[in-house]
Amino acid sequence: MSTRTVRLDDEAEKILQEIRNVTGLFISDVLKQGLISYREKALITTQKMPIDIYSELDLGPGGYAIADSTKVKQTVKEKLKNKLNK
């Protein structure tokens, strides 16, 4: 077991005291539970793969696509032609 010195600002100290008053736990127990809770959250966040993040994005129907994938060449030609004719 190790000993740590931690500085808490007024807000954190107030929260710690509120938790102790409600639960009756010792400071070390409150901090341990907080670390366990944060570890679970951090592991979930850091284990996300790029596809997980991409899947959460709401791109709507077709995402950023401006045309059906089977008509890409035709659509690009049309878009470029329209852009150059302006």
SELO-849627 format. One record per residue (C-alpha): residue in three letters; x, y, z. Coordinates in steps of 0.25 Angstrom, whole numbers, plus 5000, padded with zeros to 4 digits. Layout:
BEGIN
ALAXYZ/...
REM end
This chain:
BEGIN
MET500050005000/SER500550144997/THR500250285002/ARG499950394993/THR499850544995/VAL498650604987/ARG498350754986/LEU496850784984/ASP496250914981/ASP495050964989/GLU494050904979/ALA494650764980/GLU494750774995/LYS493250814996/ILE492850694987/LEU493750594995/GLN493150645008/GLU491750635002/ILE492050484998/ARG492650455011/ASN491350515018/VAL490450435010/THR491150295009/GLY491950305023/LEU493150255015/PHE494650295019/ILE495350385009/SER496250275004/ASP494950185001/VAL494250304993/LEU495550324985/LYS495750174982/GLN494250164977/GLY494550294969/LEU495750234963/ILE495050094960/SER493850174953/TYR494850254945/ARG495650134940/GLU494350074935/LYS494050194927/ALA495450214922/LEU495550074917/ILE494250084909/THR494750214903/THR496150164899/GLN495750034894/LYS494850094883/MET495350064869/PRO495250174857/ILE494050094852/ASP493350104865/ILE493450254865/TYR493050264850/SER491850174853/GLU491450274864/LEU491450394854/ASP490050434849/LEU490350464834/GLY488950434830/PRO488550354818/GLY489750334809/GLY490650404818/TYR491450514811/ALA491250444797/ILE490650534786/ALA490250424778/ASP490050274777/SER491350194777/THR491050134764/LYS490950264757/VAL492250334763/LYS492950364750/GLN491650414743/THR491350504755/VAL492750564757/LYS492750594742/GLU491450664743/LYS491850744756/LEU493150784750/LYS492450834737/ASN491450914745/LYS492550974754/LEU493351014741/ASN492151074734/LYS491851174745/
REM end
